[in-house]
């Protein structure tokens, strides 16, 4: 199993450009989520999905869109990039929403710089 | 509101024991996780507590007191490779889903020879 994969690893954008961060998992997990991690801020939830066709907003959703057409994929779209979106983005997945010690598995991250 | 507090930085000596504390105030509680994150890498799971008490896993132990909203991660026989950030996260009813985790800002641990 590859686990959780993310592409690209690094990206530089200009203000106003749009792009999609890809996330895929091969563990048949129902729950998937996107976080951003900024120095001194910890991991903050952007959007999450509890299954194919179902998405919802997290703590910091503005400027981002998501969709979940399949169980495996959960892309994150930046509609019009802004310097404030410079961050490290992590995708995570887990099998069950709230059952026991089922942890979230994190992808390797995408480092995004918006100029 | 949701709030998770942990110290920003800690320093310890190789071979010693260090305790990293975490206090939380969240709406709902369905487990507390500790993750390890080396610089430039993704967080990886260390431990899980849902009932009060101590969970031991090799050199790492984690304690939970739900009535006090308090947890700690205990690292024994510290090794240089333990230098990393340690993230405390609570799973509750955040955002309407019991699957969402609320993370603290992390504690950066430096292990010195």
HADDOCK unambig.tbl for C-alpha pairs under 7 A between the chains (distance, minus, plus):
assign (segid A and resid 40 and name CA) (segid B and resid 105 and name CA) 6.28 0.50 0.50
assign (segid A and resid 41 and name CA) (segid B and resid 105 and name CA) 5.54 0.50 0.50
assign (segid A and resid 42 and name CA) (segid B and resid 103 and name CA) 6.50 0.50 0.50
assign (segid A and resid 42 and name CA) (segid B and resid 104 and name CA) 6.05 0.50 0.50
assign (segid A and resid 42 and name CA) (segid B and resid 105 and name CA) 3.91 0.50 0.50
assign (segid A and resid 42 and name CA) (segid B and resid 106 and name CA) 6.32 0.50 0.50
assign (segid A and resid 43 and name CA) (segid B and resid 103 and name CA) 5.91 0.50 0.50
assign (segid A and resid 58 and name CA) (segid B and resid 95 and name CA) 6.17 0.50 0.50
assign (segid A and resid 97 and name CA) (segid B and resid 98 and name CA) 6.16 0.50 0.50
assign (segid A and resid 97 and name CA) (segid B and resid 99 and name CA) 4.12 0.50 0.50
assign (segid A and resid 98 and name CA) (segid B and resid 98 and name CA) 5.38 0.50 0.50
assign (segid A and resid 98 and name CA) (segid B and resid 99 and name CA) 5.00 0.50 0.50
assign (segid A and resid 101 and name CA) (segid B and resid 48 and name CA) 6.00 0.50 0.50
assign (segid A and resid 103 and name CA) (segid B and resid 45 and name CA) 6.88 0.50 0.50
assign (segid A and resid 106 and name CA) (segid B and resid 42 and name CA) 6.08 0.50 0.50
assign (segid A and resid 106 and name CA) (segid B and resid 43 and name CA) 6.43 0.50 0.50
assign (segid A and resid 107 and name CA) (segid B and resid 42 and name CA) 6.46 0.50 0.50
assign (segid A and resid 108 and name CA) (segid B and resid 41 and name CA) 6.28 0.50 0.50
assign (segid A and resid 108 and name CA) (segid B and resid 42 and name CA) 5.18 0.50 0.50
assign (segid A and resid 109 and name CA) (segid B and resid 42 and name CA) 6.51 0.50 0.50
